[in-house]
C-alpha cells in the first residue's frame, strides 16, 4: 500500500522554533516541509506527504480529492507500520526493486496498473 502511493519513506520535517511559530506559524510550517524535501532530494509529487515534528501529518495532491486520498493512505500505512513494529523488530523496508515495481506500475512512464492511469503516464519519477 505504501509503495503504491509513496516512492520511498515519508519524511519527518523538523519542529518549528519558538521564533518561527511567533513570526509565521503556517508559512514556516510549509517552509520546513519544503526545506526537508530539498535537503533530502525528494520529489514532492512522488512522496506527496510529510510529517512535521511536534505537529502532525501533511498530504497534498493535484486535486483536493487526491490530497485527501494521500492523507488516508498515510494514515493507513502508519497504522500498518505501527502494528508491524509491535509484531517484529525485523526490518520491514522494501527492497528498491519491489518499491520500483509497486510505484512505477501506477505512476511511471509505462504505468499499466489501476483503473485510470492516464494521469500516471504524465508523471515520471524524478530521480
N, C-alpha and C positions, 0 to 999 in steps of 0.2 A: 504494500500500500504506500509506504513512504517513497520508495523508488519510482513509483508511477507518477508522483507529483513533484517530488523534490530531488534534484540532481545533486545529491550529497547531503551532508549534515545541515541541519537548520542552525544557524549561528546564534550565539548569545552575545548581544552587544553590551558594552559597559554601562554601569549605572551612571546616572547623571550626578554631577556635583551639586552642592547647595547653590553655588553661584549660577550654574546652568538652569536649575529649576526656577530660581528667582528671576532670572533675566528673560527667559522664554521657554517655559516648560514644554509646550507642544512642539515648537520649532526645533529645540535642541534634542528632543526625543527622536525626531526624524533624522537629524544630523548624526546622532550616534549610530543609527542603523546604517546610514549611507557610509559613514566612516568605516564601520565594520566590514561592509561589503567591499569597499575599495582596498582596505588593508589586506584582506584575505583573497582578493582577486575573484570574488564571487559574482555570478551573473544573477541579477535580481529577478530576471524572468525565469531562470532555471531553478532558482530557490526562492519562491515567492512568499517567504515568511521569515521572521526573526523573533527571537525573544529579547527582551531588554531587561537586564538585571535590575532587581528591585522594582520592577514594573509589571511586565507580563508579555503576552504574545501579540504579534502584529502580523497580518497577512494582507496580500494585495493581489490584484489580477487586472486583466484588461477590461473587465466589466465588474459591476458590483456583485453580480451573481457568482462570477468566478472567484472573486475575493472571499466571499462567504464560503464557497466550496473549499478553497485552500485553507481557510481558518478551521473548518470542520475536519479536514484531513489532518491538519496539525494536531488538533485535539485528540483525534483517534490514535494517531501514531505515538503521541506522548503517552497515552494510556497503555498502549501495547508495549512500549519500551519500559514503562514502569513495571508492568507485570512480568516481562521478560527478566528484568533485573531482580525481581523477587524470586523467580524460579531458578535462575542460574547466574553464576558470576562469570561464566564464559563470555567471550566477546560475541556480540550479535551483529557486528558490522558486516555489510555485504561486500564481497569482493568486487573490484571495479568492473569485471566482465559481466556480473549479474546486474549491477547498478545500470550499466550501459544498456543491457538488454531490456530491462523494465522501462527505463526512462525514454530511450530513443525509439522504442516501438510505438510510443504515443506522441512524442514530441520532436523527434529528429526529422531530418530532411526526407527520410524514407519511411515515415510513420505509416503504420498499417493497422494498428490496434485501436479499437474504440468505436463508438457509434458515429462520431463525426470528427474525422481527423483533418478536415480542411484547414483549420487554424494551426494544427500541429505541423503541417508541412511548411508553413510560413516561419516557424520558429526552430531554427537550428541552434544547437547548444554552442555557446561561445566559450572556447577553452583558452 
